[in-house]
Amino acid sequence: MGLLGALPARFRRERVLIVGCGDVGQRAARVLSGAQRVRLLALTSSAERGPALRAQGITPLLGNLDDPRSLRRLSGLATRVLHLAPPPSGELVDWRLDPRTRALTRALAQRSLPASVVYGSTTGVYGDAGGRWIDEGTPANPTTPRAWRRVDAEAAVHWLGRATGVRTTVLRVPGIYAPDRTGGTPRERLLRGTPVLRAEDDVYTNHIHADDLARACVLALWRGRPQRNVNVVDDTELKMGDYFDLAADLYGMPRPPRVARDAAGDQLPLVLLSFMSESRRIHNVRMKRELGLRLRYPKVADGLVGTAPA
């Protein structure tokens, strides 16, 4: 029986709109395609993507999150919405705001509201926790422009829920990986010999397999509680250097060199250094209890080699 097979038939007569139908969105679409009478729609700004989406059973809808006028047709169209598009990364008048999510939620609020909206955010909204365990009750503490924009997007999604009664769920997502995902494994970084921090300077890192994330997205569309944040992370508890050591051992490659934090600035790009400045361990109890997600890849050791435990 598929992931949605236990749902009553009346819950399966749905039109699910995927906004940001990239790798994870397409994985979610494959999960949804097993449910009866679910029509799949995807917003795309590129007409060239139409044939590829149709080949996957997804109806493309031309529109651009940067052009609010193009989103008017989305009003009343879908019964459930999965929003996986990131905020803009370029220069903004106010770098803390996500105008894309604000435009989308305003369009959805116009008429014939969806039953649920699920937004894929990031665990980066928590900022640095000094390696402590945190859960959804931990206040957001964004420290980068991209994290601030995610906090704003979360607020826009939950505004829709409070203002209209739509069930909104924010999934806070860490590093996404999968052997069949572009850039989805540490292999390329290991090949480059990029250093990691020495043990005494290292930070905790968190992960989720792309297939488990896709299943969480689908479950949240039906099971997400109103105006709820949910951490979608696996059961792995590893520091970043240990993660790359593990990957190197699994692939039969040399382990990366270790450097002190005060020397890392000369050897690592700024984006990577920003990730190395935040350390947190994240509880996933709500994901398991409320969404009912049973992880196929509870540890990265399982997912990096592409084999789920029996």
C-alpha positions as CSV (number, residue, x, y, z in Angstrom):
1,M,0.0,0.0,0.0
2,G,1.4,3.4,-1.0
3,L,2.0,6.3,1.3
4,L,-1.5,7.7,0.8
5,G,-3.2,4.4,0.3
6,A,-4.8,4.4,3.8
7,L,-6.5,7.8,3.1
8,P,-10.3,7.7,2.5
9,A,-11.3,8.1,-1.1
10,R,-12.8,11.6,-0.5
11,F,-9.3,12.9,0.5
12,R,-7.8,11.7,-2.8
13,R,-9.9,13.8,-5.1
14,E,-7.4,16.6,-5.0
15,R,-5.5,19.1,-7.2
16,V,-2.0,19.5,-5.7
17,L,0.1,22.5,-6.8
18,I,3.9,22.3,-6.5
19,V,5.6,25.6,-6.5
20,G,9.3,25.0,-7.0
21,C,9.2,21.7,-8.7
22,G,12.8,20.9,-8.7
23,D,14.4,17.6,-7.4
24,V,12.4,17.3,-4.2
25,G,9.2,18.6,-5.8
26,Q,9.5,15.9,-8.5
27,R,10.2,13.2,-5.9
28,A,7.0,14.4,-4.0
29,A,5.1,14.2,-7.3
30,R,6.2,10.6,-7.8
31,V,4.8,9.8,-4.3
32,L,1.6,11.6,-5.1
33,S,1.2,9.9,-8.5
34,G,0.5,6.6,-6.7
35,A,-2.7,8.1,-5.1
36,Q,-6.0,7.8,-6.9
37,R,-7.6,10.9,-8.5
38,V,-4.8,13.3,-7.6
39,R,-4.1,15.9,-10.3
40,L,-0.6,17.3,-10.2
41,L,0.1,20.9,-11.2
42,A,3.4,22.7,-11.1
43,L,4.2,26.4,-11.4
44,T,7.1,27.1,-13.8
45,S,8.6,30.2,-15.2
46,S,10.0,28.3,-18.2
47,A,7.9,27.1,-21.0
48,E,10.7,24.8,-22.0
49,R,10.1,22.7,-18.9
50,G,6.6,21.9,-20.0
51,P,7.3,18.6,-21.9
52,A,9.5,17.2,-19.1
53,L,6.8,18.0,-16.5
54,R,4.0,16.5,-18.6
55,A,6.1,13.3,-19.1
56,Q,5.9,12.9,-15.3
57,G,2.2,13.4,-15.2
58,I,2.4,17.0,-14.0
59,T,0.5,19.8,-15.7
60,P,2.7,22.9,-16.1
61,L,1.4,26.4,-15.3
62,L,3.4,29.3,-16.6
63,G,4.0,31.9,-13.9
64,N,6.8,33.7,-12.1
65,L,7.0,34.3,-8.4
66,D,8.8,37.6,-9.2
67,D,5.8,38.8,-11.1
68,P,2.7,38.9,-8.8
69,R,0.4,39.5,-11.8
70,S,1.3,36.1,-13.2
71,L,0.1,34.4,-10.0
72,R,-3.5,35.5,-10.2
73,R,-4.5,32.3,-12.1
74,L,-3.4,30.3,-9.1
75,S,-6.3,31.6,-7.0
76,G,-8.8,28.9,-6.4
77,L,-6.9,26.4,-8.6
78,A,-5.5,23.9,-6.1
79,T,-6.9,22.1,-3.1
80,R,-3.4,21.7,-1.6
81,V,-0.1,23.6,-2.2
82,L,3.5,22.5,-1.7
83,H,5.8,25.5,-1.8
84,L,9.4,24.6,-2.2
85,A,10.7,27.6,-4.1
86,P,13.6,29.5,-2.3
87,P,13.5,33.2,-1.7
88,P,15.4,35.4,-4.1
89,S,19.2,35.4,-3.5
90,G,20.1,38.7,-5.2
91,E,20.2,42.2,-3.8
92,L,16.9,43.3,-2.3
93,V,15.7,46.7,-1.0
94,D,15.1,44.9,2.3
95,W,17.3,41.9,2.5
96,R,15.2,40.4,5.3
97,L,12.0,40.0,3.2
98,D,10.9,37.3,0.8
99,P,8.6,39.0,-1.7
100,R,8.1,35.7,-3.6
101,T,6.3,34.0,-0.7
102,R,4.4,37.1,0.1
103,A,3.1,37.3,-3.5
104,L,2.2,33.6,-3.5
105,T,0.2,33.7,-0.3
106,R,-1.6,36.9,-1.4
107,A,-2.6,35.1,-4.6
108,L,-3.8,32.0,-2.8
109,A,-5.9,34.1,-0.4
110,Q,-8.1,35.6,-3.1
111,R,-10.8,32.9,-3.4
112,S,-11.6,29.2,-3.0
113,L,-8.8,28.6,-0.5
114,P,-6.7,25.4,-0.5
115,A,-7.2,23.1,2.4
116,S,-3.5,23.1,3.3
117,V,-0.2,24.8,2.3
118,V,3.2,23.3,3.1
119,Y,6.3,25.4,2.9
120,G,9.9,24.0,2.8
121,S,12.0,26.3,5.0
122,T,15.5,25.6,6.5
123,T,16.9,24.7,9.9
124,G,19.2,27.7,9.3
125,V,16.5,29.9,10.9
126,Y,17.6,28.7,14.3
127,G,21.1,30.2,13.9
128,D,23.9,28.9,16.2
129,A,22.8,26.9,19.2
130,G,26.4,26.1,20.3
131,G,25.8,22.4,19.7
132,R,22.8,22.2,22.0
133,W,19.7,20.1,21.3
134,I,16.8,22.2,20.0
135,D,13.2,21.6,18.9
136,E,10.4,23.6,17.2
137,G,9.9,25.6,20.4
138,T,13.4,27.1,20.1
139,P,13.0,30.7,18.9
140,A,14.3,31.5,15.5
141,N,17.6,33.3,15.6
142,P,18.6,34.0,12.0
143,T,22.2,35.3,11.4
144,T,22.4,35.4,7.6
145,P,20.4,37.2,4.9
146,R,19.1,33.9,3.5
147,A,17.9,32.8,7.0
148,W,16.2,36.1,7.6
149,R,14.3,35.7,4.3
150,R,13.2,32.2,5.3
151,V,11.9,33.6,8.6
152,D,9.9,36.2,6.6
153,A,8.6,33.4,4.3
154,E,7.5,31.3,7.3
155,A,5.6,34.3,8.7
156,A,3.9,34.9,5.4
157,V,2.8,31.3,5.2
158,H,1.4,31.3,8.7
159,W,-0.3,34.7,8.1
160,L,-2.3,32.9,5.4
161,G,-3.3,30.3,8.0
162,R,-4.3,32.7,10.7
163,A,-6.1,35.0,8.3
164,T,-8.1,32.4,6.3
165,G,-8.1,29.1,8.3
166,V,-5.9,27.3,5.8
167,R,-3.8,24.6,7.5
168,T,-0.2,25.8,7.1
169,T,2.8,23.7,7.9
170,V,6.4,24.9,7.7
171,L,9.0,22.1,7.3
172,R,12.4,23.2,8.6
173,V,14.9,21.3,6.5
174,P,18.7,20.8,6.9
175,G,21.2,19.6,4.3
176,I,19.5,17.5,1.6
177,Y,21.4,14.6,0.1
178,A,20.8,11.5,-2.1
179,P,23.2,9.6,-4.4
180,D,21.0,10.3,-7.4
181,R,20.7,14.1,-6.7
182,T,23.0,16.6,-8.4
183,G,25.5,17.6,-5.8
184,G,23.7,15.3,-3.4
185,T,26.8,13.6,-1.9
186,P,30.1,14.8,-0.4
187,R,32.0,13.0,-3.2
188,E,33.0,16.1,-5.2
189,R,34.1,18.0,-2.1
190,L,36.2,15.0,-1.1
191,L,37.8,14.9,-4.5
192,R,38.7,18.6,-4.2
193,G,40.3,17.9,-0.8
194,T,38.4,20.7,0.9
195,P,39.5,20.9,4.5
196,V,37.2,20.4,7.5
197,L,37.5,21.8,11.0
198,R,39.6,20.0,13.6
199,A,37.6,18.2,16.2
200,E,37.8,20.8,18.9
201,D,36.5,23.5,16.6
202,D,34.0,21.4,14.7
203,V,30.2,21.9,14.5
204,Y,27.2,19.6,14.5
205,T,25.5,19.2,11.2
206,N,22.1,17.8,10.2
207,H,20.8,15.9,7.2
208,I,17.8,14.4,5.5
209,H,17.6,12.1,2.5
210,A,15.7,13.7,-0.4
211,D,13.3,10.8,-0.6
212,D,12.4,11.0,3.1
213,L,11.9,14.8,2.7
214,A,9.6,14.2,-0.3
215,R,7.5,11.8,1.8
216,A,7.4,14.3,4.7
217,C,6.1,16.9,2.3
218,V,3.3,14.7,1.1
219,L,2.3,13.6,4.6
220,A,2.3,17.3,5.7
221,L,-0.2,18.2,3.0
222,W,-2.8,15.9,4.7
223,R,-1.6,15.5,8.3
224,G,0.1,18.8,9.1
225,R,-1.5,20.5,12.1
226,P,-2.7,24.1,11.7
227,Q,0.0,26.8,11.8
228,R,2.7,24.3,12.7
229,N,6.5,24.2,12.3
230,V,8.1,20.7,11.9
231,N,11.8,19.8,11.8
232,V,12.4,17.3,9.1
233,V,15.8,15.8,10.0
234,D,17.1,12.2,10.3
235,D,18.4,10.5,13.4
236,T,22.1,11.1,12.6
237,E,24.2,12.9,15.3
238,L,27.5,13.9,13.7
239,K,29.8,16.8,13.6
240,M,30.6,18.0,10.1
241,G,34.2,16.6,10.0
242,D,33.0,13.2,11.1
243,Y,30.4,13.3,8.4
244,F,33.0,13.8,5.7
245,D,35.2,11.2,7.3
246,L,32.3,8.7,7.2
247,A,31.6,9.5,3.6
248,A,35.3,9.1,2.7
249,D,35.4,5.7,4.4
250,L,32.2,4.6,2.6
251,Y,33.6,5.7,-0.8
252,G,37.1,4.4,-0.2
253,M,38.5,7.9,-0.5
254,P,41.1,9.8,1.6
255,R,39.7,11.6,4.6
256,P,39.8,15.4,4.2
257,P,42.5,17.4,6.0
258,R,41.6,19.1,9.3
259,V,42.3,22.8,10.0
260,A,41.9,25.1,13.0
261,R,39.0,27.6,12.8
262,D,41.4,30.6,12.8
263,A,43.1,29.2,9.7
264,A,39.9,28.2,7.8
265,G,39.3,31.7,6.5
266,D,42.3,31.4,4.2
267,Q,41.3,28.1,2.8
268,L,37.5,28.0,2.6
269,P,34.8,30.1,0.7
270,L,32.7,32.5,2.8
271,V,29.5,30.5,2.2
272,L,31.0,27.4,3.6
273,L,32.5,29.3,6.5
274,S,29.0,30.6,7.4
275,F,27.8,27.0,7.7
276,M,30.7,26.2,9.9
277,S,29.8,29.0,12.3
278,E,26.5,27.3,13.3
279,S,26.2,24.2,15.4
280,R,23.0,22.6,16.5
281,R,21.4,19.2,17.1
282,I,17.8,19.0,16.2
283,H,15.0,16.9,17.6
284,N,12.6,15.2,15.1
285,V,10.0,13.9,17.5
286,R,7.2,16.1,16.0
287,M,8.0,14.8,12.5
288,K,7.5,11.2,13.6
289,R,4.5,11.7,15.9
290,E,2.5,14.2,14.0
291,L,3.3,13.4,10.4
292,G,3.8,9.7,11.1
293,L,7.0,9.6,8.9
294,R,9.0,6.5,9.2
295,L,12.5,7.3,7.9
296,R,13.7,5.0,5.2
297,Y,17.2,6.4,5.7
298,P,17.5,7.2,9.5
299,K,21.3,7.5,9.3
300,V,23.4,9.1,6.6
301,A,25.5,5.9,6.4
302,D,22.4,4.2,4.9
303,G,21.5,7.0,2.5
304,L,25.0,7.8,1.2
305,V,25.3,4.3,-0.3
306,G,21.7,4.3,-1.5
307,T,20.4,1.3,0.5
308,A,17.6,1.6,3.0
309,P,17.7,-0.8,6.0
310,A,15.3,-3.7,6.0
